[in-house]
Amino acid sequence: MIHLTLIIVDFLTGLLVAGAWALASAGGAIAALLGGGVLGLSIFRKWRRRD
Protein backbone atom coordinates (compact mmCIF):
# COMPACT_ATOMS: atom_id res chain seq x y z
CA MET A 1 0.00 0.00 0.00
CA ILE A 2 2.83 2.40 0.81
CA HIS A 3 4.46 1.67 -2.54
CA LEU A 4 1.25 2.46 -4.39
CA THR A 5 0.92 5.75 -2.50
CA LEU A 6 4.50 6.69 -3.41
CA ILE A 7 3.86 5.86 -7.07
CA ILE A 8 0.73 8.05 -7.09
CA VAL A 9 2.54 10.93 -5.34
CA ASP A 10 5.47 10.66 -7.79
CA PHE A 11 3.05 10.65 -10.72
CA LEU A 12 1.17 13.72 -9.45
CA THR A 13 4.43 15.56 -8.72
CA GLY A 14 5.61 14.76 -12.25
CA LEU A 15 2.39 16.12 -13.72
CA LEU A 16 2.73 19.27 -11.63
CA VAL A 17 6.32 19.83 -12.74
CA ALA A 18 5.43 19.13 -16.40
CA GLY A 19 2.53 21.57 -16.20
CA ALA A 20 4.73 24.25 -14.65
CA TRP A 21 7.40 23.72 -17.31
CA ALA A 22 4.79 23.93 -20.10
CA LEU A 23 3.42 27.18 -18.67
CA ALA A 24 6.90 28.64 -18.30
CA SER A 25 7.90 27.75 -21.87
CA ALA A 26 4.61 29.02 -23.29
CA GLY A 27 5.02 32.22 -21.27
CA GLY A 28 8.56 32.60 -22.60
CA ALA A 29 7.39 32.11 -26.18
CA ILE A 30 4.60 34.68 -25.75
CA ALA A 31 7.04 37.15 -24.16
CA ALA A 32 9.49 36.62 -27.03
CA LEU A 33 6.77 37.24 -29.62
CA LEU A 34 5.55 40.37 -27.86
CA GLY A 35 9.11 41.63 -27.36
CA GLY A 36 9.95 41.00 -31.00
CA GLY A 37 6.80 42.79 -32.13
CA VAL A 38 7.50 45.82 -29.94
CA LEU A 39 11.13 45.95 -31.08
CA GLY A 40 10.10 45.64 -34.73
CA LEU A 41 7.51 48.38 -34.37
CA SER A 42 10.04 50.66 -32.71
CA ILE A 43 12.60 50.10 -35.49
CA PHE A 44 9.92 50.62 -38.15
CA ARG A 45 8.83 53.94 -36.60
CA LYS A 46 12.43 55.19 -36.44
CA TRP A 47 12.94 54.18 -40.07
CA ARG A 48 9.76 56.00 -41.18
CA ARG A 49 10.73 59.16 -39.29
CA ARG A 50 14.15 59.20 -40.97
CA ASP A 51 12.70 59.58 -44.48
C-alpha positions in Angstrom: 0.0 0.0 0.0 2.8 2.4 0.8 4.5 1.7 -2.5 1.2 2.5 -4.4 0.9 5.8 -2.5 4.5 6.7 -3.4 3.9 5.9 -7.1 0.7 8.1 -7.1 2.5 10.9 -5.3 5.5 10.7 -7.8 3.1 10.7 -10.7 1.2 13.7 -9.5 4.4 15.6 -8.7 5.6 14.8 -12.2 2.4 16.1 -13.7 2.7 19.3 -11.6 6.3 19.8 -12.7 5.4 19.1 -16.4 2.5 21.6 -16.2 4.7 24.3 -14.7 7.4 23.7 -17.3 4.8 23.9 -20.1 3.4 27.2 -18.7 6.9 28.6 -18.3 7.9 27.7 -21.9 4.6 29.0 -23.3 5.0 32.2 -21.3 8.6 32.6 -22.6 7.4 32.1 -26.2 4.6 34.7 -25.7 7.0 37.1 -24.2 9.5 36.6 -27.0 6.8 37.2 -29.6 5.5 40.4 -27.9 9.1 41.6 -27.4 10.0 41.0 -31.0 6.8 42.8 -32.1 7.5 45.8 -29.9 11.1 46.0 -31.1 10.1 45.6 -34.7 7.5 48.4 -34.4 10.0 50.7 -32.7 12.6 50.1 -35.5 9.9 50.6 -38.2 8.8 53.9 -36.6 12.4 55.2 -36.4 12.9 54.2 -40.1 9.8 56.0 -41.2 10.7 59.2 -39.3 14.1 59.2 -41.0 12.7 59.6 -44.5 
